[in-house]
Amino acid sequence: MGPSFVIERLEFKRSGIWYVRRLRGLVTFLVGHSKSGKSTALETLLYPLGLKTTRVMPEVRGCEQLRLVFRVAGTRWQATRSGSDARARVLLKNLDQPEEPEKALPVSSSKTGEITASAFVQDLLGLPAAARGSTRLTLDTFYNTVLALRQKTIASEFLGGTADASRTLVMEVILGLWNENLAGLEKNAAEAETQYRAARTALSQFKKLRDSGALSDPDATRAEYEQKVREHEAASRRWQKAAALLTEAVGELGRLTALYRAAEQHRRRAVRQADAAQAKLAGARADLARAEGAREAMLAPSQQECTLCEQHLPVRAPGQCPQCGQPHQDGEDRRTRLLAAADAKVDRLRLKVRELEHVVAAAVQVAADAEEAASRALAERDAFEEQRLGLARSAAQQAEKEAFGLSRDVAQLKRQTENADYIRAQEQVLKEAKERMESAQKARDAAQAADDVRRKEVTGHLSALFLTRLQQITPAVESARIDPHDFTTLVKERDGADKTFDDSSVAGSPKAATNVALLLALRDLGRTDPKVRVPPLLIIDSPLAGLGATGLDHETGLRLIETLISIAGDTSTDGYACQVIAATNDPLPRPYLGVSEIPVNETDRFFDHAPPLGE
């Protein structure tokens, strides 16, 4: 049997306060009517371990955190998980070694080498991550198959309704029948057979082509192929030469483009300088015109008026004041001075205008020369691009097209050559593939023969234990057998026919009894066979709802409850006992030693009325 797996308590945090539900003893029943919340509580028990297939009900989402305290092989562990965020990391801590750091593991991971929380717990329980084809076992797979039976599937689907491939692989692992070496041999044999069939099909198709004349003569095809190879090599050399000339032409075009850009930049600068010189000349000419106008105004005689009576003043002799007639004190006519100053200004501006005219003429000439140089550079560049570069590009493109065309011909002829020689080579391939297939099948068959002996021995022992447990629940059962290959059941009652699980009933107690009896038989087998790795924990949601009824339903329900209780007290030689956590609609008919009941009803909800952790 696998290492002991005992749940001590479930803690949950709501509104900042921790509450606790303790599981005292190895058998705990959640008792309450339908829809009271028993299934929610059972689904929550192993949720902190990182399971992804448990249902997260509103009561769970309302918890800030959930924490499970459990023991594996005597070591106490604590798993903490968010209730509102099912994708948040799971915190796992070894309570017996508090100095070790807490592990924060993801629920799901796509990173290579990163272990998930459920994979860590799966390893603790000694359950290998076996795989066959696309089927890979996880803790969720074991939970849904051999750890727990849900209310919605216990009386309608075999072992929780897990897919056949997953259920078969789980049973092989649990029973110690999964042989990784055999799995590899089966894979090798399947792959070898697939390769052999593919080679045989290909050979058959090519023989049909040969018989129809679709395949060419090998010698003629090979000669044509060699000729095309030579032509392709020559065309490739021409292409390389043309590509080199094109590269050289592109470089020359780049040089001419750079020269044109420099000439164009010089032209623009010369035009700007000429425009600036012309603007200065225009300003100087305007200043000269204003100065000449001012001087002309001074030369014309002006009639002046008295500043007192405003009458016209008489003309005075030079050197006399026009108003008082007295001679000027400095002996010089002010008008004469002003006129001389105006003449000097006109002369100065005329000289400036002449100088600027020379500057403008030079700037305009420079601009014209730059314009001509830029035009010349542009024309030279355009002519080179149109003529030499265009010819080089056309030649390179033509050479490339020719080389690629010959390349396609070479590839086609190569395929034809290979096809022509294919039949002879494929016959050898087929021979080797057949030898590999037969060798792989021989190794697989030998391993399967040895495995079948162990498989029949184990399933035979399991069938006997299954019959015993089934008769404890349903005394009318006469025989029961478990198929050694797909582990389905065949049950016969007195005066009845053999029935598979699906034929037992539409849904009800016969199917529920079959599921429960098989899980109990697995744990019985684990106590005697050290290779059986079934976890000694069993969670069953409402196995039968007839405790409160009368007659057959009551008797069957009572026998089932007593059978579940008995397995928890039956320990193996190493001390392992199976913890049973189940749900019933009705209270137990009497007290049982070591059995505790947790009522779940309107007045005592599992989450809402759990005691605080300190109590």
Sequence and secondary structure as in RCSB ss.txt:
>XXXX:A:sequence
MGPSFVIERLEFKRSGIWYVRRLRGLVTFLVGHSKSGKSTALETLLYPLGLKTTRVMPEVRGCEQLRLVFRVAGT
RWQATRSGSDARARVLLKNLDQPEEPEKALPVSSSKTGEITASAFVQDLLGLPAAARGSTRLTLDTFYNTVLALR
QKTIASEFLGGTADASRTLVMEVILGLWNENLAGLEKNAAEAETQYRAARTALSQFKKLRDSGALSDPDATRAEY
EQKVREHEAASRRWQKAAALLTEAVGELGRLTALYRAAEQHRRRAVRQADAAQAKLAGARADLARAEGAREAMLA
PSQQECTLCEQHLPVRAPGQCPQCGQPHQDGEDRRTRLLAAADAKVDRLRLKVRELEHVVAAAVQVAADAEEAAS
RALAERDAFEEQRLGLARSAAQQAEKEAFGLSRDVAQLKRQTENADYIRAQEQVLKEAKERMESAQKARDAAQAA
DDVRRKEVTGHLSALFLTRLQQITPAVESARIDPHDFTTLVKERDGADKTFDDSSVAGSPKAATNVALLLALRDL
GRTDPKVRVPPLLIIDSPLAGLGATGLDHETGLRLIETLISIAGDTSTDGYACQVIAATNDPLPRPYLGVSEIPV
NETDRFFDHAPPLGE
>XXXX:A:secstr
    EEEEEEEEEETTEEEEEE  SSEEEEE  TTSSHHHHHHHHTGGGT SSS   HHHHT SEEEEEEEETTE
EEEEEEESS TTS EEEEETT TTS  EEE SS  STT   HHHHHHHHTT    EETTEE  HHHHIIIIIEE 
TTTTTTSGGGG  HHHHHHHHHHHTT   HHHHHHHHHHHHHHHHHHHHHHHHHHHHHHHHHT S  HHHHHHHH
HHHHHHHHHHHHHHHHHHHHHHHHHHHHHHHHHHHHHHHHHHHHHHHHHHHHHHHHHHHHHHHHHHHHHHHHHHS
    B TTT  B     TTB TTT  B TTSS HHHHHHHHHHHHHHHHHHHHHHHHHHHHHHHHHHHHHHHHHH
HHHHHHHHHIIIIIHHHHHHHHHHHHHHHHHHHHHHHHHHHHHHHHHHHHHHHHHHHHHHHHHHHHHHHHHHHHH
HHHHHHHHHHHHHHHHHHHHHHH TTEEEEEE TTT  EEEEETTS  EEHHHH SSSHHHHHHHHHHHHHHHHH
HHH TT    SEEEES S   TTS THHHHHHHHHHHHHHHHHH   TTS   EEEEEESS  SS  TTEEEEE 
SSSS TTTT  BTT 
